[in-house]
Amino acid sequence: MSATIIVGAQWGDEGKGKVIDFLAAKADVVVRSQGGNNAGHTVIVDNKKYAFHLMPSGVLYEDKINVVSNGVVFDPEGFLKELEILEAQGIKTDNILIDERVHIIFPYHKKIDALEEAARGDDPIGTTQKGIGPCYMDKVERSGIRLGEMLDPDLFKERLFVQVERKNKIIEKIYNSEGFDKEEIYNKYCGYADKLRKYVTDTTVVVHEALVNNKDVLFEGAQGTLLDIDLGTYPYVTSSHPTSGGFCVGAGVGPNMIDKVVGVVKAYTTRVGKGPFPTELDNEIGDLIRTKGNEFGTTTGRPRRCGWFDGVMLKYTARVNGLTSISLMLLDVLSGFEKIKICVGYDFNGENLQHFPASISNLGKCVPIYEELDGWKEDITDITKYEDLPENAKNYIKRIESYVGLPIKIISVGPKRTQTIVRD
């Protein structure tokens, strides 16, 4: 048995989709454990680009079981659109399973999400307005509707009508906007239920049986550690737990069943939306990294903020996730820089901090302490062996390893499957 968690170790957008797709070649089951279609995982195979939002990233392999597990909030309309796109491309989709416990995103979740973000005025969170937060709010409030309930028309009507009436009061009385027709939503979502029924099961049983029968299971999530609702840069975070502990809850498995936790990081740092970002480069270097790395959101298209690699951050995310190794992505983007910097501490009011602050107020006052390394000019996108990398690229990798205290076992030098160096 091999149970491996693939976790984003920065602010998301690290390239998890490629790592999962690459490792899924040897897996039997791929499990999506949390978040919703606010995520975007990009996979490029044979020069074709696939953008997944709710789909597990192993879906391109027809012999794998792909699971959308209980920790996910589920947009039926978005999922069915992804199914249609895959099927139109000739991709088999009958190897997908959805847990009956996933909470359903409804139109009122999306509208409240957008209205609340607008109400924040000049201080928005940066939500994708996909209804993720309001759906998780209902889940925690214990008023949410799960997929298994949606498959029972009578129970679904009873649960839904109460919720639409409640949400309409909020939309109309607090936000002075137009509410929803409960019959219209009911009929539309009953149609979705009919199409989804064949995919629905108790996936915790499927995953458990795979593990006890010595199958290889990959667990993937959305976003990254610093967007965790508890451990991230609150309040500029997501509404779930994109950390290794969250994956266990989100997939219904015990932590003692996990063998490896792989942290996916870019060779530099990016962030979408607001919040402190110590190594941000709001200059021509940051602009160049953004252009070379095509740093625009898969889901939203928003330009990402870019900066040098932050070792202090990675030490923190390694600790809270229990990382066992690192996958270093987009190393090729740094080709051509004469000098490259790594943040190895924060100057906080004259103190050298080696720990990532819990307070975003304190984080916002941190000034990065850099080590400068020589860059490399060579194009590395066709290199397949670590030994063949330029010496300065290897020095950069070694310095990250020595600072964080973890091995870098996978190195990505381009977006394609084939542009991957595996050291172990």
C-alpha positions as CSV (number, residue, x, y, z in Angstrom):
1,M,0.0,0.0,0.0
2,S,1.1,3.5,-0.7
3,A,-1.0,6.5,0.4
4,T,0.4,9.8,-0.8
5,I,-0.9,13.3,-0.2
6,I,-0.1,16.0,-2.7
7,V,-0.4,19.3,-1.0
8,G,0.2,22.9,-2.1
9,A,2.9,24.4,0.1
10,Q,2.5,28.0,-0.8
11,W,-0.7,30.1,-1.6
12,G,-2.0,27.7,-4.2
13,D,-1.4,27.6,-8.0
14,E,1.9,25.7,-7.4
15,G,1.4,23.2,-10.2
16,K,-0.3,20.4,-8.2
17,G,-2.2,19.2,-11.3
18,K,0.9,18.3,-13.2
19,V,2.4,16.5,-10.2
20,I,-0.8,14.5,-9.5
21,D,-1.2,13.7,-13.2
22,F,2.5,12.5,-13.3
23,L,2.2,10.4,-10.2
24,A,-1.2,9.1,-11.1
25,A,0.5,6.9,-13.7
26,K,1.4,4.5,-10.9
27,A,-1.6,5.0,-8.7
28,D,-4.9,3.0,-8.6
29,V,-7.1,5.6,-7.0
30,V,-6.9,9.5,-7.1
31,V,-9.0,11.3,-4.5
32,R,-10.0,15.0,-4.5
33,S,-10.4,15.8,-0.9
34,Q,-11.6,19.4,-0.3
35,G,-12.6,22.7,-1.9
36,G,-14.8,23.2,-4.9
37,N,-14.7,24.5,-8.4
38,N,-12.9,27.6,-7.2
39,A,-9.8,25.5,-7.9
40,G,-8.0,25.1,-11.2
41,H,-5.6,22.3,-12.0
42,T,-3.9,22.4,-15.4
43,V,-2.5,19.3,-17.1
44,I,-0.8,19.3,-20.5
45,V,-0.6,15.9,-22.3
46,D,0.6,15.6,-26.0
47,N,0.3,19.4,-26.4
48,K,-3.3,19.3,-25.3
49,K,-4.3,21.4,-22.3
50,Y,-6.9,20.2,-19.8
51,A,-8.2,22.5,-17.0
52,F,-9.9,20.7,-14.1
53,H,-11.9,22.4,-11.5
54,L,-13.9,19.7,-9.7
55,M,-12.4,16.7,-11.5
56,P,-9.7,14.7,-9.9
57,S,-6.5,15.2,-11.9
58,G,-6.1,11.4,-12.6
59,V,-9.2,11.4,-14.9
60,L,-7.0,11.3,-18.0
61,Y,-6.0,7.7,-17.1
62,E,-8.8,5.4,-18.0
63,D,-7.7,2.6,-15.6
64,K,-7.7,4.8,-12.5
65,I,-10.6,5.3,-10.1
66,N,-11.2,9.0,-9.6
67,V,-13.0,10.0,-6.4
68,V,-14.7,13.3,-5.4
69,S,-14.8,12.8,-1.7
70,N,-16.9,14.0,1.2
71,G,-14.9,17.1,2.0
72,V,-15.7,18.8,-1.4
73,V,-18.4,21.3,-1.9
74,F,-20.0,20.3,-5.2
75,D,-21.4,22.4,-8.1
76,P,-23.5,20.0,-10.2
77,E,-23.7,22.3,-13.1
78,G,-20.0,22.9,-13.2
79,F,-19.2,19.2,-12.8
80,L,-21.5,18.2,-15.6
81,K,-20.0,20.8,-17.9
82,E,-16.5,19.4,-17.2
83,L,-17.9,15.9,-18.0
84,E,-19.2,17.1,-21.3
85,I,-15.9,18.7,-22.2
86,L,-14.0,15.5,-21.4
87,E,-16.4,13.3,-23.2
88,A,-16.2,15.5,-26.3
89,Q,-12.4,15.0,-26.2
90,G,-12.8,11.3,-26.1
91,I,-12.0,10.9,-22.4
92,K,-13.6,8.1,-20.5
93,T,-15.7,9.3,-17.6
94,D,-17.3,6.2,-16.1
95,N,-14.3,5.8,-13.7
96,I,-15.5,8.7,-11.6
97,L,-17.2,8.4,-8.1
98,I,-18.8,11.1,-6.0
99,D,-19.4,10.8,-2.3
100,E,-23.0,11.1,-1.3
101,R,-21.9,13.4,1.6
102,V,-20.6,16.2,-0.6
103,H,-22.5,19.5,0.1
104,I,-24.3,21.0,-2.9
105,I,-23.6,24.6,-4.2
106,F,-26.9,26.3,-5.2
107,P,-27.5,29.5,-7.1
108,Y,-28.2,31.4,-3.8
109,H,-24.7,30.5,-2.6
110,K,-23.2,32.1,-5.6
111,K,-25.3,35.2,-5.4
112,I,-24.7,35.7,-1.7
113,D,-21.0,35.2,-2.3
114,A,-21.0,38.0,-4.9
115,L,-23.2,40.3,-2.9
116,E,-21.1,39.9,0.2
117,E,-17.9,40.5,-1.7
118,A,-19.4,43.7,-3.2
119,A,-20.5,44.8,0.3
120,R,-16.9,44.7,1.5
121,G,-16.2,47.7,-0.8
122,D,-12.5,48.6,-0.8
123,D,-11.5,45.6,1.3
124,P,-12.6,42.5,-0.5
125,I,-11.4,39.0,0.4
126,G,-10.8,38.1,-3.3
127,T,-13.3,35.3,-3.5
128,T,-13.9,33.6,-6.9
129,Q,-17.7,34.1,-6.3
130,K,-18.3,30.4,-7.0
131,G,-20.4,30.1,-3.8
132,I,-17.7,28.1,-2.0
133,G,-17.7,30.1,1.3
134,P,-21.5,30.3,1.7
135,C,-21.8,26.6,1.0
136,Y,-19.3,25.8,3.7
137,M,-21.1,28.2,6.0
138,D,-24.3,26.1,5.5
139,K,-22.4,22.9,6.1
140,V,-21.0,24.2,9.4
141,E,-24.3,25.7,10.4
142,R,-25.8,22.3,9.7
143,S,-28.4,23.6,7.2
144,G,-26.6,22.4,4.1
145,I,-27.9,19.9,1.6
146,R,-25.9,16.9,0.6
147,L,-25.8,15.0,-2.7
148,G,-27.4,11.9,-1.2
149,E,-30.4,14.0,-0.1
150,M,-30.7,15.6,-3.5
151,L,-31.2,12.1,-5.0
152,D,-34.4,11.7,-2.9
153,P,-37.0,14.0,-4.6
154,D,-39.3,14.3,-1.6
155,L,-36.6,14.9,1.0
156,F,-34.8,17.2,-1.4
157,K,-37.9,19.4,-1.9
158,E,-38.5,19.6,1.8
159,R,-34.9,20.6,2.6
160,L,-34.5,22.9,-0.4
161,F,-37.7,25.0,0.0
162,V,-36.8,25.9,3.6
163,Q,-33.3,27.0,2.4
164,V,-34.5,29.0,-0.5
165,E,-37.0,30.9,1.7
166,R,-34.3,31.6,4.2
167,K,-31.8,32.7,1.7
168,N,-34.3,34.9,-0.2
169,K,-34.9,36.8,3.1
170,I,-31.2,37.5,3.3
171,I,-30.8,38.5,-0.3
172,E,-33.9,40.7,-0.4
173,K,-33.8,42.3,3.1
174,I,-30.1,42.7,3.7
175,Y,-28.8,43.1,0.2
176,N,-31.9,44.6,-1.4
177,S,-31.6,42.2,-4.4
178,E,-33.9,39.7,-6.1
179,G,-34.3,36.2,-4.6
180,F,-34.9,32.9,-6.3
181,D,-37.9,30.8,-7.4
182,K,-37.7,27.6,-5.4
183,E,-39.6,25.5,-7.9
184,E,-37.3,26.5,-10.7
185,I,-34.2,25.5,-8.6
186,Y,-35.9,22.3,-7.6
187,N,-36.7,21.2,-11.1
188,K,-33.3,22.1,-12.5
189,Y,-31.4,20.3,-9.7
190,C,-33.6,17.2,-9.9
191,G,-32.4,17.1,-13.5
192,Y,-28.9,17.2,-12.3
193,A,-29.6,14.5,-9.8
194,D,-30.8,12.1,-12.5
195,K,-27.5,12.7,-14.5
196,L,-25.3,12.3,-11.4
197,R,-27.0,9.3,-9.8
198,K,-24.8,6.7,-11.4
199,Y,-21.6,8.3,-10.0
200,V,-22.8,8.5,-6.4
201,T,-21.6,6.2,-3.6
202,D,-20.0,6.1,-0.2
203,T,-16.5,6.8,-1.4
204,T,-15.0,6.4,2.1
205,V,-15.6,2.6,1.7
206,V,-14.0,2.6,-1.8
207,V,-10.9,4.4,-0.5
208,H,-10.5,2.3,2.6
209,E,-10.8,-0.9,0.7
210,A,-8.2,0.2,-1.8
211,L,-5.8,1.0,1.0
212,V,-6.3,-2.3,2.9
213,N,-5.9,-4.2,-0.4
214,N,-2.5,-2.7,-1.0
215,K,-3.6,-0.3,-3.8
216,D,-1.8,3.0,-4.4
217,V,-3.9,6.0,-3.5
218,L,-3.1,9.7,-4.3
219,F,-4.9,12.4,-2.3
220,E,-5.2,15.8,-4.0
221,G,-6.7,19.1,-2.8
222,A,-7.3,22.6,-4.0
223,Q,-5.6,25.8,-3.1
224,G,-2.5,25.8,-0.9
225,T,-1.5,25.6,2.8
226,L,-1.4,29.4,3.3
227,L,-5.1,29.6,2.2
228,D,-6.1,27.1,5.0
229,I,-9.0,28.5,7.1
230,D,-7.1,27.9,10.3
231,L,-3.4,27.9,9.4
232,G,-3.4,30.4,6.4
233,T,-3.1,34.2,6.2
234,Y,-6.5,34.7,7.7
235,P,-8.9,36.3,6.6
236,Y,-7.4,36.1,3.1
237,V,-8.0,32.4,2.9
238,T,-10.3,29.8,1.5
239,S,-13.2,28.1,3.5
240,S,-11.7,24.6,3.9
241,H,-8.5,22.9,4.9
242,P,-6.0,22.4,2.0
243,T,-3.5,20.8,4.4
244,S,-2.7,17.2,5.0
245,G,-4.8,16.9,8.1
246,G,-7.8,18.3,6.1
247,F,-7.3,15.7,3.4
248,C,-7.7,12.9,5.9
249,V,-11.0,14.3,7.2
250,G,-12.1,15.3,3.6
251,A,-11.5,11.7,2.4
252,G,-12.6,9.8,5.5
253,V,-9.3,8.1,6.2
254,G,-7.2,8.0,9.3
255,P,-3.8,9.8,9.4
256,N,-2.0,6.6,10.3
257,M,-2.8,5.3,6.8
258,I,-0.8,8.1,5.1
259,D,2.8,7.2,4.0
260,K,4.0,10.3,2.2
261,V,3.1,14.0,2.1
262,V,4.6,15.7,-1.0
263,G,4.7,19.5,-0.9
264,V,4.4,21.2,-4.3
265,V,6.1,24.5,-4.5
266,K,7.1,26.9,-7.3
267,A,10.7,27.8,-7.8
268,Y,9.5,31.3,-6.9
269,T,6.4,32.5,-5.0
270,T,3.0,33.7,-6.3
271,R,-0.2,34.9,-4.7
272,V,-3.6,35.8,-6.0
273,G,-5.7,38.5,-4.3
274,K,-5.0,40.6,-1.2
275,G,-3.0,40.0,1.9
276,P,0.7,40.3,2.9
277,F,3.4,38.9,0.7
278,P,6.9,39.5,2.0
279,T,8.9,38.6,-1.1
280,E,6.6,40.2,-3.6
281,L,8.4,42.0,-6.5
282,D,6.2,44.9,-7.6
283,N,8.7,45.8,-10.3
284,E,10.0,44.7,-13.7
285,I,11.5,41.5,-12.3
286,G,8.1,40.5,-10.9
287,D,6.5,41.4,-14.2
288,L,9.0,39.3,-16.1
289,I,8.4,36.3,-13.8
290,R,4.6,36.7,-14.4
291,T,5.1,36.8,-18.1
292,K,7.5,33.9,-18.4
293,G,5.5,31.8,-16.0
294,N,2.1,32.7,-17.5
295,E,1.0,33.6,-14.0
296,F,-2.7,34.1,-14.6
297,G,-5.4,32.2,-12.7
298,T,-6.8,29.0,-14.3
299,T,-10.3,29.7,-12.8
300,T,-10.4,33.5,-12.8
301,G,-7.8,34.6,-15.2
302,R,-6.6,37.1,-12.6
303,P,-2.9,38.1,-12.8
304,R,-0.9,36.6,-9.9
305,R,1.4,38.6,-7.7
306,C,5.0,37.3,-8.1
307,G,8.1,37.3,-5.9
308,W,11.3,35.4,-5.0
309,F,11.3,32.0,-3.3
310,D,10.3,32.3,0.4
311,G,12.1,29.7,2.5
312,V,10.6,30.8,5.8
313,M,7.1,30.1,4.4
314,L,8.2,26.7,3.2
315,K,9.6,25.8,6.6
316,Y,6.2,26.6,8.1
317,T,4.2,24.7,5.5
318,A,6.5,21.7,5.8
319,R,6.0,21.7,9.5
320,V,2.2,21.9,9.6
321,N,1.7,19.4,6.8
322,G,4.4,16.9,7.9
323,L,6.0,17.1,4.4
324,T,8.3,14.2,3.5
325,S,9.5,15.6,0.2
326,I,9.2,18.5,-2.2
327,S,8.2,18.8,-5.8
328,L,9.8,22.0,-7.3
329,M,7.9,23.4,-10.2
330,L,8.5,25.9,-13.0
331,L,12.3,25.9,-12.5
332,D,12.6,26.8,-16.2
333,V,11.0,30.2,-15.5
334,L,14.1,31.3,-13.7
335,S,16.4,30.6,-16.6
336,G,18.0,33.8,-17.8
337,F,18.3,35.6,-14.5
338,E,21.8,36.8,-13.7
339,K,21.1,36.6,-9.9
340,I,18.4,34.8,-8.0
341,K,17.3,35.4,-4.4
342,I,16.0,33.1,-1.7
343,C,14.4,34.5,1.4
344,V,16.1,32.9,4.5
345,G,14.6,35.0,7.2
346,Y,12.3,38.0,8.0
347,D,13.5,41.2,9.6
348,F,10.7,42.1,12.0
349,N,11.5,45.3,13.9
350,G,15.2,44.4,13.9
351,E,14.7,40.7,14.9
352,N,15.6,37.9,12.5
353,L,12.5,35.7,12.4
354,Q,12.8,32.1,11.3
355,H,9.2,31.3,11.9
356,F,6.2,32.4,9.8
357,P,4.1,34.8,11.9
358,A,0.5,33.8,12.8
359,S,-0.5,37.5,12.6
360,I,-0.9,38.9,9.2
361,S,-0.4,42.4,10.7
362,N,3.1,41.2,11.8
363,L,3.7,39.4,8.5
364,G,2.9,42.7,6.7
365,K,5.8,44.3,8.6
366,C,8.3,41.6,7.8
367,V,11.1,42.5,5.4
368,P,12.7,39.5,3.6
369,I,16.3,38.7,4.4
370,Y,17.8,37.3,1.2
371,E,20.6,35.2,0.1
372,E,21.7,35.9,-3.5
373,L,22.8,33.1,-5.8
374,D,24.2,33.1,-9.3
375,G,21.6,32.3,-12.0
376,W,21.9,30.4,-15.2
377,K,21.4,31.3,-18.8
378,E,20.8,27.9,-20.3
379,D,17.4,26.6,-21.6
380,I,16.6,23.6,-19.3
381,T,13.2,22.7,-20.8
382,D,14.6,19.6,-22.6
383,I,16.7,18.3,-19.7
384,T,15.5,14.9,-18.2
385,K,18.3,14.1,-15.7
386,Y,19.2,16.1,-12.6
387,E,22.9,15.6,-13.4
388,D,22.5,17.5,-16.7
389,L,21.1,20.7,-15.1
390,P,23.4,23.7,-15.1
391,E,25.6,23.8,-12.0
392,N,23.9,27.0,-10.7
393,A,20.5,25.5,-11.1
394,K,21.7,22.5,-9.0
395,N,23.1,24.9,-6.4
396,Y,19.8,26.7,-6.2
397,I,18.0,23.3,-5.6
398,K,20.6,22.3,-3.0
399,R,20.2,25.6,-1.1
400,I,16.5,25.1,-0.8
401,E,17.0,21.5,0.4
402,S,19.5,22.5,3.0
403,Y,17.5,25.5,4.3
404,V,14.2,23.6,4.6
405,G,15.7,20.2,5.5
406,L,13.8,18.2,3.0
407,P,14.7,16.4,-0.3
408,I,13.5,17.8,-3.6
409,K,12.5,14.6,-5.5
410,I,10.6,16.0,-8.5
411,I,11.7,18.9,-10.6
412,S,9.5,20.4,-13.3
413,V,11.2,22.2,-16.2
414,G,8.2,22.8,-18.4
415,P,4.4,22.2,-18.4
416,K,4.3,18.8,-20.2
417,R,4.4,15.4,-18.5
418,T,7.7,14.7,-20.3
419,Q,9.3,17.8,-18.9
420,T,9.8,16.3,-15.4
421,I,13.0,15.2,-13.7
422,V,12.5,12.5,-11.1
423,R,15.3,12.0,-8.6
424,D,13.7,9.2,-6.7
